[in-house]
């Protein structure tokens, strides 16, 4: 729901279990936004495949950008 608010994508398949179940292909209920999942890829790649020091920029936590 928080991601829907930020992205502006308020498609009911992301927010309403009953609506999602009534829509073909979503029998398990509401589904996460595809771009939310895609946003996790850089961290996954950095934590499992990148072995450098210092880490590349995309592997640094956003909270440390302004520290």
C-alpha positions, -999 to 999 in steps of 0.1 A, spaced: 0 0 0 29 24 8 45 17 -26 11 23 -43 10 57 -26 45 67 -37 42 53 -73 6 64 -79 -3 30 -92 -35 23 -73 -45 -7 -94 -69 -28 -71 -49 -60 -78 -22 -45 -57 -44 -33 -29 -76 -55 -26 -74 -92 -19 -110 -99 -30 -106 -79 -62 -74 -97 -71 -89 -131 -64 -118 -123 -87 -94 -113 -115 -79 -141 -136 -44 -152 -126 -45 -138 -91 -62 -166 -71 -37 -162 -42 -48 -126 -36 -32 -92 -42 2 -90 -59 32 -68 -53 41 -41 -78 66 -53 -104 88 -23 -101 90 -28 -63 104 -63 -70 127 -49 -96 140 -23 -72 154 -51 -50 176 -65 -78 206 -41 -73 209 -50 -36 206 -87 -44 232 -86 -71 256 -65 -49 252 -88 -19 257 -120 -38 279 -113 -69 299 -81 -64 331 -85 -45 349 -52 -45 362 -27 -20 349 -1 -17 315 -14 -29 299 1 -60 275 30 -54 244 10 -59 254 -13 -30 256 16 -5 226 20 17 206 52 8 206 62 44 244 67 42 242 90 12 235 120 34 255 110 65 
